[in-house]
Amino acid sequence: MTINPNLINEYFYCKNKLLLKNLITTNNSFVQIGSILDLENKSKLRIGNFEIDDINHQTKTIIEIKKRVTNFDGNKFQLLYYLYLTKNIFPNYSGKLIGLEDKKSFNINLSKKNEQELLIILENINNFILKNNFDLNLLFESKCIQCGCYDFCYA
C-alpha cells in the first residue's frame, strides 16, 4: 500500500484523523474543495500522488512549510518521506522544515538511521490502517475542538 505523506503527519498527531483521512476519497466534497483551494498555490511541485511545498535546487533543499511546527515528529517524518521518495530524482538533497507563525526552522537529513526509522513507521502505519480501518477509538483531547475532523468523530 502506498502511504500518502500526509498520513505520516497524522500518525503522530491523531490516529483517528489518520484513519479518517485514509477513508476519505477524492469523491468527498470536502476533499474536492481542498483540492480546488490547493490549485491556487502554484509554487508546489507535484511528484506522483504528492506535492512538495518548495524546492531550492541551488541549496539542494526540499522545503516543507507549516503554519506552525506543533507536531515536530510528524512534520519531520513527513519531510523525511519526501526526501526518501525523491532520493533517486534529487540525490543528496536535504530538507528544511519551516514554521511560518512560530518562525521556527529545522534542517532535516535522510541519514541511514532516519531512513530505517521511517521505514518502520511506514510499516506501522500500513499495519495500523489494515487492522483498524473502520474502528475509530475516540479519545477526546483539547486539540480535538479545533480539528477539521471534529464533526466526523463527535457529531
Buried (B, 14 or more C-beta within 10 A) or exposed (E): EEBBBBBBBBBBBBBBBBBBBBEBEEEEEEEEEBEEEEEEEEEBBEBEEBBBBBBEEEEEBBBBBBEEBBBBBBBBBBBBBBBBBBEEEBEEBBBBBBBEEEEBEBEBEBEEEBBEBBEEBBEEBBEBBEEBEEEBEEEEEEEBEEBEBBEBBEE
